[in-house]
Amino acid sequence: MAIWNEAKECMSRDEMSALQSARLKKIVNNVYHNVEFYRKKMQQCGIEPGDINGIEDLKNLPFTTKADLRDNYPFGLFAVPKSQIVRIHASSGTTGKSTVVGYTRKDIDTWCECVARCLTMAGLGKDDVIQVAYGYGLFTGGLGAHYGVEHLGATVVPMSTGNTKKLVNMMIDFGVTGLMCTPSYLMHIAEVIEEMGVRDQIKLRATLNGAEPWTEEMRRQVEEKLGIQAFDIYGLSEIMGPGVANDCIMHSGMHVFEDHFLPEIIDPNTCESLDDNVTGELVFTSLTKEGMPLLRYRTRDLTSLTHEPCECGRTTARLSRFKGRSDDMLIIRGVNVFPSQIEAALLSINGTTPNYQIIVDREGTLDSLQVRVEVEEKFFSDEIRELEKLTKQISHTIQQAIGLATQVKLVEPKTIERSDGKAKRVIDNRKFD
């Protein structure tokens, strides 16, 4: 079975636009007649389904936000009867009500195909053994990856998270060649492999890593540690789950599966559409989703889009590496700071690791920023002036990156708590009224 759907991924722009326009008209008509929320929204904007003739009219449609999903909890945005919903996923709801997503049988089939396309981009196929180390359950990562591997025809090892030494032993015993997990957990796995001294027994060739932002520097570092190629997989539960986009062997942006997901970039403040290669907020419109299609869903992810064909041969639009999330941005003494800026600065310096923590406090009326960063053991056995020299170098590099003076505290390896899911990089101790 050929998963690289050349007919879709290598379409001309005109062909893709025509396909998207036809599917957009169908989706708009569907949600108008089957989702009260969208019918009211469109009526408030003076829009009827017949006003949408193609993707050129996308800008006239209303936006959807996470708050809208919570306000319609649990099933208010479903576009089909609950009897047609075969699976439900939901967010953790740590900052409010969970956001609930429903899938029809066809939605699950589409999801499986998209994840399989991602695996193909990473050079994996039916002869591979692929370990899934995302969490299983309401989180979309585990099951989304799992069924995508099966759709590819490869062997899936449903390890989930935790018990990393057992995971490594299974990698050896089962001859695992592919791995799917968060970037931070991949770094932890690499550390455990090094501790166990089994690097030469690992057959791993490629990993697909997502669910949290990571830098190009971190990707290169883990590739060097494990002798693999690491690929960026992107998705979000509100639109589908992992498999909305993936980078190819060129590592020059993540290809969006535009036949299913219509991307656009907007200015997060004005909501105006932005041109290619201009950073803004990523917005998606579902083109084939049956259970819960969304119009112009604001992801809060900050990136840029290009429609230039890729050297790999695919012509689908590509997303640049994410700069962060607009809702993850820290405002410190009036300066906008993203954790990814600090991570990139740290990993540009020899001797640092991707294990760090950002601590923000408020002393009186002034914010303070401390970065705790693990460095190689040798620095703690060298003369104290070498440690001081490295501290000054890191502090200077971060200040150049973000424009703020930062207190840097170097800590020994394995001092910062590891995570088998999304890493907790920021501790903000400020109290806001």
C-alpha positions, 0 to 999 in steps of 0.5 A: 500500500503506497501511503505517500499519496502523490496525487495529493502531496504533489498537486499543483497549487491550482489543483490543490486550491480547486480541491480545497474550495470544493471541500470548504463549500461543503464543510460550510454548508454542513456546519451551518445546517448542523451546528447551531453555534456556527449558524448563529455566528454566520448569521451575526456576520451576515453570511449564508453558505451560498456566500462562500464560493471558494478559499478566496472567501475564507476571510469572511468566515468567523474564527473559532477559539478554545473558549468556544469549545469550552462554552459548548462543552461537551458535545455542542459543536458536533455536526453529526448525531452522537450515534455516529461518533465512534471515539472521543478525545479530550484535553486535560482541562488543567486551565478550565473545562476540557475541550472535547473532540468527537470522531466518526469512523471516516474521521479515524480512517483519515487520521490513520492515513495522515499519521501514516503519511508522516511515518513515510516522510520519515523513511519508515515503512511496513518492515519497521518496528515502531515504538509509541511512547506517547501517553494513551488515553484521552490525550490524542498522542498515543492512540493517534500514533498507534493506529497510524503505525498499523495503517502503515502496515508496520509493527507497533509496540504500544509502550506508552510513557514511564519505566524508561529502562524497560522501554530501552530494553524493549527497543533492543529486544524487539529491534525497534527502528522507529520511535514516537514521543515528545522531544523532551522524553526523547532526550531523556531516553537518550540519557538512559541509553547512555547510562546503560551503555547500550548505544551499540545495541540500538537499531533506531533509525528515525523518531517522530516527535511532537506535542511540545515546541522544540528547537532545531538545536535540540533536534541536532543534538539528539540526532548526534547522541543517537545516530538517527534522524529526528522528525517534527510531527505536528497536530492538535486535538481540536483539529485531529491530533498528531498528523496534521503536518510533518517535516520531510528528509529535507528538514525545511519545514513541516508539510501540511496535509492541505487536502484535509486541513486548510492553513492560514497565518494571521496577525494575532492582534488584528486578525488580518491575514499575513503573507507567506514567510511572515510570522503570525498565528496559525489558523486551521479550517477542517476540510473533511472532518465529519464529527466536529469540523471547525472553521478558522480555529485559532491555534495560538501557535506562532509560525510562518507558511510558505507555498514554495515547492520543497526539494523533496518533491512535495508541493504542499504548504510548509510551516516553519519551526514554531516560535512558541505559542502566543499564550506561552509568551512571557512578558518580563519588564515589558519584553516579550520572551519565548522559552524557545528563544532561551533554549536556542541560546543555551544549545548554541553553547558547548557543554550545555544540555537541553534540560533547563528551567525558567523561573520568573519571580517578582521582587517588589514591582520588578520582575526577575528572570532566572534560568537553571541549566544543566551542564556537563559534569566536567565543569563541576570538577574543573577550576571554579573560574571555568564554571564562572566563565561558562555562567557569564557566557550563557548569561551574555548569550541569553541577553543577546537573544531576548534583550534582558539581563538574566540570572543564570544558575548552573546545576549538575546533570540530572538535577532538573526533574525529567518528564515522560510527557511534556516538559515543564520548562517555566515556573512563573511565581508572579501573582497577578490581580 
